[in-house]
């Protein structure tokens, strides 16, 4: 069971269940691998029906309902994005970018009710016909156990350079 204390407005765990930590960490690693190898169907299966996938623009604490976002998708839009990627007509992804992610600073923030909050950093190396690009992000997840499996209910990817012009972001972050 999680023992928690309040600090700076967030609930942090003092000690936690090592099995849960390992399960959640492996889920995040698997999600990264599925994105890197362009396994869109398996990646889509990781989401809950009420999911939100958000990549803000121009800062970290913007309001996606009022401010511009690079991505702000509900579950239906996630499915549409996947179908578009699978058509082969995304010219910026012909041939597909080769990707490699490194996940670090993995932290289990809170586990209550059915939601498990996770924070981590990611570096994504992308190589394609345009050249090589390094992307860096701070990522926040809300995960749930559904039928014995972890699923993503929420994913927020804050690119650290999201206040500058960004090359075409035509792959899953």
Secondary structure, 3 states (H helix, E strand, C coil): CCEEEEECCEEEEEECCHHHHHHHHHHHHHHHHHHHCCCHHHHHCCEEEEEEEEEECCCCCCCCCCCCEEEEEEHHHHHHHHHHHHCCCCHHHCCCCEEEEEEEEEEEEEEECCEEEEEEEEEEEEEECCEEEEEEEEEEEEEEEECCEEEEEEEEEEECCCCCCCCCCCCCC
